Amino acid sequence: YVVPPCTHCGAETTLKPAVVFHGGSLQPQVRDEATSLAQNAHGLLVVGSTLTVFSSFRIAKEMHKRQRPVAILNMGETRADPLASLLIASDTCGVLSALTDRLVGHPPLPRRME
């Protein structure tokens, strides 16, 4: 991945989104908090992630082991696809916008999403 330079601060400073790139790992505090939240969760919704980072994949594995539903919304395959109770292979923005509209009383979602 090429992270673009900051146009405000200059070429020596780079902007880095708050994501973990392939080959990276979650910060220990983030990993611990996510693990703690997952222990009390009734299910897991993965949005726009391949779960390549093992720390996040581990949470999906643990949810599946505890027989909790794992739903995945992603354009492509993820390493947790075999663990998923629900797979939606679609654009995350479109699905989340439609879901938001549905939850606030707008027209119903189509029965099947691909």
N, C-alpha and C positions, 0 to 999 in steps of 0.2 A: 504494500500500500504506500502511496505517496501522500503525505499529509501536506496540504498547501501552506505556504508561508503566510503570516499575518500581514494583511495589507495596511493595517493601522500602525503596528509596532515596527515593521520593517522585516527584511528578509531573514534576519538572524533568529527571529522569534517565530516559532511555529504554533499553529492552532492544533490542538489534539482533542478530538471529541471524547466524551466520557464513555468510551467503549473499550472492549478488550479485543485487540486484533489477533488474527490467527497466530498461534504460537505463544501468545501472551498468557498471563494468568490474572485472576481477580486479585485485587488488593486484599490482604488478610481480613481487614475489618469488614469489607463488603462481603467476602465469602462467608465469614462467620455469621453475619446478620442474615444473609440469604438462607443459610442452612437452618438457623434458628426459626425463621419465619416458615420455612417449608415443613418443619417438624409439626407445626400446629395447623397447617393448611389442609383444606379438604380436597384440593386439586391444584394443578399447575397449568398455566397458560403460557406457552412460549410464543413470542411474537418476533418475527424477523431475525431469527438466529439459526445458525447451522449447528449450534451447540458443540462447536469444535473445541472450544476451551473446556478442558476436562472438569474444572471446578463447577461449571454450569451443567455439564452433562451428568455429573455425579448427583446433582439435585434431582434431575429427571429420573435417574436410575433408582434413587432412594424412594421417590414418590411411587414409582411403578412397583417396587419391592413391597411397599406398604399397601398396595392395591388401591392407590389413589389415582383418579383420572389424570392423564397428561394429554392436553390438547395442544396441537402445534399449528400455527399459522405462519407459513413461510412460502416463498416462491419456489424453492427447490428442496432437495432432500436434506435431511438432518441426520446426525448420527443416532438420534433418539426415535426415529420413525418406527422401528419395530416395537417400541414401548408405548406408542401413542394410542389413546382411546379414540381420538379424533384427529384427523389430518385435514387441513384446509390448504391446498396448494393455490395460493392466490396473492394478489397484491395486498399488502397489509393495510395501506391507507384506505383503499376502497372498502375492504371488509370492516375495518374499525369505524369508518364513517357510516356505513350502512347499519352497523350494530348500534352506534350512538343514536342514529335517527330512529331506529326501532325502539330503543329503550326510552326515548323521550316522546313517544307517541306518533311518530311519523309513519309513512307507509310501511307495510310489512316486508321483511326480507324474503327473497326467493327461498323455496324449500331446499334447494340444492345449490351449493356454491362450488365452483371449480376455478 
